[in-house]
Amino acid sequence: MLGTSINPIKPSSSSASWNCYYCSCETRMATLLSSTSSFDYYNHSLHFLFSPSKLHCPRILASKLPGLRFPVFSPSKSRVFCESKTQEGQIRRCSPLLEKASLPSNGALASDEWKAVPDIWRSSAEKHGDRVAVVDPYHDPPSTMTYKQLEQEILDFTEGLRVIGVNPEEKVALFADNSCRWLAADQGIMAMGAINVVRGSRSAVEELLHIYNHSESVGLVVDNPEFFNRLAGTFSSKVTMRFIVLLWGEKACLSSGETHSAPIFSYKEIIELGRESRVAHINSHDARQGCKYEMIGSDDIATIVYTSGTTGNPKGVMLTHKNLLHQIENLWDVVPTEAGDRFLSMLPTWHVYERACEYFTFTHGIEQVYTTVRNLKDDLRHYQPQYLISVPLVYETLYRYVLRISSMLINHLRLS
């Protein structure tokens, strides 16, 4: 496990399941660590807790990664528990409704009300579980997820961030364009009590550099290798990154040289790490009891949105969960949506109007289809959405297009 040690407890009911999980983690971590050439970083950032009463250091890591230095103990009554290196119990900050199943069995900390934005996914999964939530046709691979699947994806990403050492209240830069994986990353960061700092891929490198440093972000979730390669030369010497996560594309496409100062994870790796850790945590009573739980409050900061910077450097606007929940809970008075309606999403999601509208539509069982400016006209015909959230310029362009087509049809009828 990386950073703060957030490790699953040995399930008391099945040693076989623990052994399978243990071997899987051992193999996965060996693969992840061996793919990064800078062991100096890991000597600083990896804090494994080794003692006869805790998980012994996997020998495969010691043999494959000679740059790492740590003692190896025999695994007598090997046990791992949620704990950081500096505190007795690892603090897990949770969305009280979303992660209700992971909380201690007495459920005293859980809530049936929305206290944080990610809580909406538990309600939506219960009401609209098998309905299609998102359709993302223009990324590789094209993706379609139901509400149940999307909720699980968000939970896995949330836990994956804990595994790689992200802590509550830390800022994570999310520099990416609108997509189903953007949504999972956005909600995953919020759900574990961290704060996302959002921006799109079309922003200037110097602007993104300012936003990253000004917000004191600790890591970067980035759209794809091509975008990161554009940032790498400037970022490698001017920012400190504990980790990098690629939402789309392969790590092999990253430019060599500048990316090895921080561990790099693909989206799938974060999801898989999170899924394995969640299973171990949920299946172990000791794991849940061994952690210190804190619930995200409505007044906690959810995200930092930066202004356009037209009058100087962009300025960060801190939005709380309550800010966003107010929109989610009240937009229905203006837009009385129904389950099964279709919403065509085109604006960048760091545009807070688009973002609040998206969260709102998902609470009513709407199918969201991601489109682009280039594909908008075709997708309007193909998907025939009930709703499109946009800015006046887009509507003006569509209006002129409709007038032009209408004029052509009228002239054709006159001539025929």
N, C-alpha and C positions, 0 to 999 in steps of 0.2 A: 504494500500500500504506500501511497506517496504522501508527502507533507505530513500533516497531522494524522496520526495513526487512527483510522476509523475502520476497525476490523471486526468481522462478525464473530460471534461467540460459537463455540463448538456446540452443535445441537445435542441435547442430552438424550434424545430419543433414538438417534440413529448414528452410530459411528461410521457406518458405510457412507451415508450421505455427506458426513463431514469430510471423510477422506476424499470423496469425489470432488467436493468443493475445494478442499485444500490443494489437491493436485492441479485443479483447473486454475486457481489463482496463481500457484507457483509457476505454471507454464506461461500464463498470460503475462505476469510481471516480468519474467525472464525475457519474453519476446519484446515487451515494451521498452524495458531498460536497455536491452542490447541494441535497439534501433537508434539509440541516442549516443553520440560519440563522446560527449563531454561528461566524464565521471566526476569532475570537480563539482559540477552543479549538484549531483545527487549526494555527494559527501556532505553538502551543506543542507539540502532540502529533505532528504529521506530520513525519517526518524522512526526506525523500527524499534519496538520495545521487546527486548529479549531477556528472558529469565526462565528458570525452570518452570515457573507457573504461567508463563505466557508463551505465545507461539514461537517456536524455535526458528531461527533463520534458515530458510531453505538452502540446503547445500548446493543445489543447482545454481542459485544466484551467486554464491560465493565462488564457485568454480568458473562460471561463465563471465563474471564481472570482477576481475581481480583489482580493478581500481577502487572498488568499494571495500571499506574496512569495517568489519564488525565481528563480534564473537559469535561462535556457534555453540549452542547448548543442546544436550540430549533432550528429547521431548517427553520427559516424564510428566504425565497428566497435563499435556499441552493444552493451553487455554488462551484464547485471545479475548480481550474485552475493549469496549469503546473507551479510549483514554488518550489524552494528549500527553506530550512529554512533560508538561509543566502543571497539569492539573489532574485531580483524582479521577474524575469522570468526564468523558467527552461531552461537550454541550452540543445537542442537536436542536437547532431551531427549526420549527415545523409550521406549515400551514395546518391549523388545527382540524379542519374538516378533510382536506385532501389526504393527509397522512394518518387519518384516524386509526386505520388498521395496524399501523406500526407503533402506536403509542402503548404504554403499559396497559395490562389487561383490565385494570379498573376503569380506564377511560376517563378519569377525572379531568385530564387536560384537554380532552377532545371537545369539539363544539359542533353543533348542527347548524350554526350560522356562519355566514361569510365574514371572516375576520381579515383575510388576505385575498388578493386577487386569485391566486392559484386554487383557492377553495372552490371556485366555480366548476372545476372539472369533475369533482366528486358528484355534485348535483346533476351536472349534465350527463355524466356516465350513467347515473341511476335512471334518469328520465328518458334519455335518447340513445342508450348504449349502442344499439346496432344500426343506428342511422349513420350515413356517411357524414363525417365532420369536415374533412379537407380533401380536396383534389388538387394535386400539384403536377400538372402535365409537362412542364417545360424543364424540369431538372432531371439529372441522371442519377439514380433511376426515377422515373415517374412514380408518384406516390399517391395512394388513396388510403385513408384511415377512417375507421368508425370512431365514435365518441369513446367507446371502451378502449380501443387501441391507442387513441391519442392520450387518454389519461395515463395509461401504462407507460407510454413513451416519455411523458413528462416526469413521472415518478422515477423512471430509470435514469434519466438525465440528471435529475436532482441528486440522486444517490451517487451517481458517477462523479459529480463535482465534489461531493464529500470525500469520496475515495481518493481523489487526486489532491486533496488538501485545501480546498476552498473553505473559508471560515465565514460564519455569519457576520454581516455588516461590512464585509470586504466588497470593493467595487470590481466588477468584471466588465471589460470593454466588449461590447457585442457589435462588431463592425460587419454588417451583412445586410443583404437585401431580403425582401419579403419572401418567405417560403414556409413550408410546413416544419422544416427543421429550425428555422428562425423561431417559430412559435414555441417549439419544444425547449429550445435553449433559453429563450426569454422567460418562460414560465418556470423552467428548472432552476434558473438562477434566483428568481424571486422566492421559490418554494422552500429553499434551504436557508433563507434569511439574508442572502447576499443582495447586492444592489447592482443592477445592470446599467451600463452607460452605452447608449445606442447611437448608431450612425450608419449611413449607407456606404456602398462601395464607390459612389461617384464623387465623394468628397475628396478634396485635395489632401495629399499626404501630410503637408505641414499642418493643416487643420486637424487631421486625425491625431497627429503627434501632440498637438496642444491639448486636445480633449483627453487623450490617454493620460498625459502627465498631470494636467490640472485636476482631473478627477481622482488621482492617486489610485488608478486601477492596478491590480496585481497580476492580471492575466488577460489573454486576448482570445475571444471566440471570433473567428474570421470566416468569411463566406466560402472562399475556395483558394486553391494554391496560386492561381494567377493573380488574384487580388493581393494575397500576402506577399508574393514576390515583388509586387510594386511597393509594398511598405518596407520590406526587409532591410534594404540598404540604409534607410534613415532610422528605422526603429532599432536595429541591432546595436547601434552605438549611443542611442539617446534615451532609451527606456529600459526599465527592469521588468522582465516578464517571468513569472514563475512557471507558466505553462501556456501552450497554444493549442486551441481546438479548431480543427477544420470541419465545417459543417458539410461541405460537399467536396468531392474529388479525392485524389489519392496523395499520400505523403510523398510518394516517389516523384511527384511533379513539382515539389518545392525546389527552389534554387539552392544549391549547396553553399556552405560557407557561413552564411549569416544566421541560420536557423538553429544552430546546435547549442546555443546558450540556455535553452529552455526545452523541457520535454514537449513533444508534439503528439497529440492524440487525434485520431480520426473520430468522427461522430459515432461510428459504430463501436469503436473501442470504449468510449465513454458510456454508451448504452449498455454494452455487455458487462463492463465493470459494475455499473449500477445495478443491473438485474441480478447478478450473482450476490452482491452485498445485500440487496433487499431481501432475497430469499433467505439468506442465512440469518438476517436480523429478525425477520418476521417469525421464522421457525424456532427461534430461541427465546425463551422467557428470560434467561440470564442476560441476554444482549439488551433487551428492552429495559430491564431493571438496572443494568449497569451504566446507563447513560443518564445525563442530566438534560431534561427536556425544557425547552423554552418555546412558548407559542409566539408566532409573529402577531403583532398588534396592528390595528388599523392605522395608527399614527406612525408606524415605522416607514422609513423611506423604501419605496419599491424600485424606483428608477430615477435616473438623472438624464434629462433631455436637454441638449444644448441648442442654443439659438443659432440662427443662420450666420451670424458674424458679420452682417452688413455694416455695422457701425464700429467694428473693432473685433477683437478676439471673441469667439463664441462664449456665451455665458451659460453655466449649468443651472437648470431649473429642477429642483428636487420635488418629485411627486410622491406622495404617500399612497399607501394602499387605499386609504379612505378617499383620496382624490379620484382614483380610477373607479372604485366601487360605486361612488355617487353616480357616475355616468352609466355604469352597467345597470344599476337599479332603476334609473329614471328615463333612459332613452326610449323605453317602450311607449311612453306617453306620446312621443313624437312619431315613432316608427313601430306600429303594432304588428310585429312580425309573427309568423306562424311556423311551427316545426315543418321541415320539408322545403321551405322556401330556399332559394339559391341566391348567394351573395357573390358578386364578382369583385375580387380584391386586386387593386392595381397600385395604389399609392404606397410609398415606402413606409414601413411600419414604425420608423422613428418619428413619422408624422403623427403627433399625438391624437389628432382627430380620427385618422384611420385606425389607430391602435385601440382607442376606446370603443369605436364602433365594432371592431372585430370581437373584442371581449364580450360585448353586449350580445352580438348575434349568436355566439356560441352558447349562451345561456338559454337560448330559445330553440335549439335544435336545427339551426340553419346549416346548409351545406355551403362551405366556402370554397370557391374555385380561384386559384391564383392565376393571374394573367399578366401581361406586359403591355406597354404602349404599342409595341409592334403587332401584338396579336389581339388587341382589344376588339377591333371591328369583327374579326372572324369569330372570336369567342362570344360576342354579343349574339351573333346569329346561332352559334352552335349550342351554347348553354342556356340562352334565353333567361337570364337572371331576373329575379324580382327586384334586386337592389344592386346599386353600384355607388360606392362612396368615392367621390373625386373632388377635384377643384374646378373652379369656373372655366379655366382654359380648356380643359378636356371636354366639357360639355359644349363649349363654343365650337370646338373643332368638330365634334360629332354633329352638331347642328348644321354647320356648313356642309359637311359631307352628305347629310340627309337631303338638304336643299339641292345640292348638285345632282344627286341621283334622281330626285323627284323631277328636276328640270329636264334631265335626259330622257326620262320615261315619258313625260308630257310631250316633248318634241317628237319622240318616236311614234306616239299614238297619233299625233297630228299628221305625220307624214304617211302613215299606213292607211 
